[in-house]
Amino acid sequence: MQLPFSVFADDLDDFIKEVHVSTFDCPSDSSITRVDNYLKDINISNEQAIKLKVHKAHWLICVGNSDAAQRLIASLLANKSLSESSESYASIHYQLGFIFDVNDDPRKCEYYQKSKQLSKDKFSDIYLSSQLGLITECGKDKQDFGVKLGLLFSLLESYSKQDDKKALAHIHNNIGLLYSSIGQRVLAAEEYEKSYRLGLSVYEEKNQLAPLISIISALTGSGDFDNAKRMIDELGEGNLKVNTPLTNSWYHFALSRHYYVTENYIEMKKSLRTWQAFLTQVSNKEMAKLYEWYATALCLNEADKECVKAFLDKQQDSKTAMSGRFTKQERYLSFLVKAHLFMGNLEAAGDSFDKYVDITVEKMQQQQASGRVLGVANLHNKITGLETNIEEFERKRWQAVFILLGITLCFALLAYWTVGRAYLRRLGSDPATGLLNEQAVLSKIRKIKSTNSERVNALALINVNNLCDIQSQYGSTESDLLITQLASCLKHATRDLDIVGRVSTDQFIVCIQDIQESIAKDSFNRIESELSKIAVVTKNRHNIEPNIVMHIYNANTGLSDVDEVISEIRESRNKAM
């Protein structure tokens, strides 16, 4: 029996609301079967059909089938009943901008601008995504890095007040993109990891994996191959649960690139074979171009002239050549130099080398303008490495780079120490206590190195076991005052070189590095004694004292596993309670 239309419509409207996600999230795979079934039903209204198709186009983009998404969006734009004031109309303009962005199509900026205008004061997630696309990908010739970074920090501050973790993850990701655009891969990796960690608490498993690719790319670009491989392994573990053609492509792309940059061509050959199998199931032109490049790099290693020549010939045709995004990458231009030299074409090798140096010098200038100097020396080393292959360019390039490097370092260091570090300190502080926040304090502790056998790195996790009871009985004013006094006590009871921070509402951490175990024990006893003296007197003359419990951990090794240590301490504490 066919349902009355009003009953069907209510059910469908509820479904549309239920499965709707923001632009910086991805629809669940399970929703698409029902979307397709609804679209086949004759009872569906035109407005409902439009919303379902917009939802499906979003899903197609997320699974890597941008060609199908673009065709579906084209059919929607041809629909005369599509209201230009609707969320659907704004959404598909953003989706087109994103598709063009992925494919390095300059039309992306036109659509980002249009979706921003359409969504302003109406559809906040589309408006934010459009803003971020415009800031990071558009107006690069008219707006310097400092202005763009300022705009992103302003958005970050605004959404931090709202505690919108999805939006914050999205903004941190775009700050990472901006840093990457000028070669600041270390800073980019930090921003991508913030995005990833925030996303773990708000996104489903499938949507948690994309930031990992960005982290891996940034770490690889900075030369931190060990940590890049660690994140690749984490991506592989996550992909075991998701297992889609797109996420499998991401994983084997990351593996292939890692083996390429570490020159492990035996493993690279295996990963390329698997990657190719999954690439046929997604429509991602940029990833397909990357595969061609890495496959040719393998040919170059195996001295396969026919294969290398075929790739170089493709670069002469704009339809088959690598996109402009790749032709501005140092590693790709370095590969071209070597490929042309292998083919005996010294003139083409020289042209590629000229482009390599121009791009590298341009990035140095961008770093100077932004007040960031991390990575300049690395870029300089890459230039000199290629100069050994084309000796006739050596003197001219060396002089230019040396002079520019000196100027860059002088001006950029001044700007960094006066402006950048002040912001970073604020970003890493707990606003209630002024101590380092969880992310900043754990980041510092992870970097601590091993000691000799006679000394230890000592860590104390301090719990205020009755904080919740205090807040419930006396209110937030008294509990906040107690926390403030506790933080002040920790500041005075520790040395400047000790690492002190707040890692949760009722937990603090103190780390003393490279110290004799007996001295560390005495220090923690003294700290515990000072904390026991803390008390807050309420208006009704009640004396509130914190119930302090300190857990101590000593190690001769570094503390890169501090997260696991804290997790184990918390787990044992919860069991005891």
Order of alpha helices (4+ residues) and beta strands (2+ residues): alpha-alpha-alpha-alpha-alpha-alpha-alpha-alpha-alpha-alpha-alpha-alpha-alpha-alpha-alpha-alpha-alpha-alpha-alpha-alpha-alpha-alpha-alpha-beta-alpha-alpha-beta-beta-alpha-beta-beta-beta-alpha
